[in-house]
Amino acid sequence: MNDAELSSLLAGCAARCPYPGAWQEGPLTERAVDGVRYVLVAVDPEVSALGVRREDGSLWCLPEGGEPQLVNSGVEAFVAFTRAYEKAAAEADAYDGPGAGPDEGLDGNEAVDLAERDADELTEALLERFAELDAEAVADENAFWCVAAEELGYGMSV
């Protein structure tokens, strides 16, 4: 996969992906980690980078001084994940919280419990969607997308 193909596939992902780094433009640079070469598509200086293995198209988080961590098994899966994440983020942003409509009149504890339940449901639905798209990417609860889904839910229940 050359830089132009990779850039074309990833076009628009920067706005949808919860990665804080800067998305790179061609020509893309490469980094070797433990003898494996990655083309860097996003970089958060001195923290981490997102890199693609050209030979199989898998996308990895490359923490500075740490072991590479799988983000997605392919660039196409990554694009699908960013779209699913964007949709869930829009739902979270539109969430008015408990106490409106049929929930009107809840006391503080009931409202918090309901908000946490709603947040958990959004997180679980997103993780299920991720598992349908690329189960390997969410096999570890500390994986990039698992953490992103949890943080999205936390934002709803605060």
N, C-alpha and C positions, 0 to 999 in steps of 0.2 A: 504494500500500500504506500503510494507516494504522498508527498506533502499536500498536493492539490486535492487528491481523493480524500485524504484525512480531513483537511480543512473544510471541504464540501460537506462531508458527513456530520461534522461537529458544528457547522454554522448554526447559530442561534442557541446553542447549549449554554453559553456563558450566562445568559439572562435567566435560565431555568435551573441551573445546577447550584447547589448550596456550597460549592467550593469557593473559598475567599480569595484565591489567587488570581493573577492576571492571565487571561487567555492569550496564547501566543499566536503570532501570524508568521507565515512562511518567509524565508526558509526556516523550518523548525530545527532546533538543536537537539542533539542526542546526549544521553548520559548512560554510562555503563554502571550497573550495580551487580556485584558478584559475578562479573563476566557476562551478564545479560544486558543487551542494549535496548534502551527505551527512547522513543522520540517524545520530547516534552511538549504537551499541548496546553498546559496551564502551570504557572509557577507562583508560589507564595514564598518569596525569598527568605532563606535561612530557616524555613519551617518545613515545606514539602513541595512536591510537584506531582502533577498527574502525567503519567507517561504511558505510551502505547507501545507494545511489542509489535514490531512490523510483521514478524513471521506468522503470528496467529491473530493479531488484531485485538488482543486482550488489553484492558486498560487497568493501570495500577496506580496506587498512591505510593509515592516514594518519599517517606519522611527523612529529613536530614538526620543521618546517623542511625537510622532504623532499618528494619526489614521491609521490603516491598509488601504491600497489602493489596489483594485483588479488589478492584472496584467493580468491574464487569468483565465477563468472559469474551465480549466483543464490543466493538464501537457501536454497532447497530443496537445492541442491548442497552448500552449507555444512553443513546439517544432516546430510546423508549422509556428508560427510567426517568430521564429528565422531564419528559412529557408527563408521565404519571405523577411525578413530584410536583410539577407546576400546577396540575389540576388539583391535587390535594392541598397545596399551599393556597390556592384561590378559595377552596372550601373553608380552610382554616381562617383566612382573612375575612371571609363573609360571615363567619360565626359570630352571632350577637351575644352568645352566652345564655345561660339559663335566666329565668326571671321575666322573659318576654313571652307574650302569647299564652299558650296553655300552661306554661310554667310560672306564670305570674303569681306572686305571693309566697314564693319559697323563702324559708329562712336562710340565713347565711350558710350554715352547714349543708343544708340540702342543695343549695345552689352550687357550692364547691364540689360536692359529690357528683352532681349531674354534669358539671363542666368537665370533671376528670373522666367520667364515663364516656362522654362525647369525644374527648381527646383520645382516649384509649381506643375507641371504635375507629376513629379516623386513622390512627397509627396502625392498628391491626389490619384494616382494609388495605392500606398502602403496602404494608409488608406482604400481604397475600398477593397483591398485584405484582409486586416485585418478584416473588417466588415463582409466579406463573411465567414471567418474562426471562428470568435468569436465576434459578435457584442457588447456584453456586455463589452468586454475589451476596446473598443474604443468609448463607449457611452459618456464619459466625455472628452472634448478637452484637459484637463490637465492630462489625464491618461498616464501611463508609455509609452505605445506604440505610443500614439499620439505625445507626446513630442519627442520621439526618431525619428519618421518619419519627424517631422518638422526640427529637428536638422540636419538630413541627407540632407534635401533640402537646409538648410542654408549653409551647407558646400560646396554645388555645386555652389551656387550663389556668394560666396565671391571672 
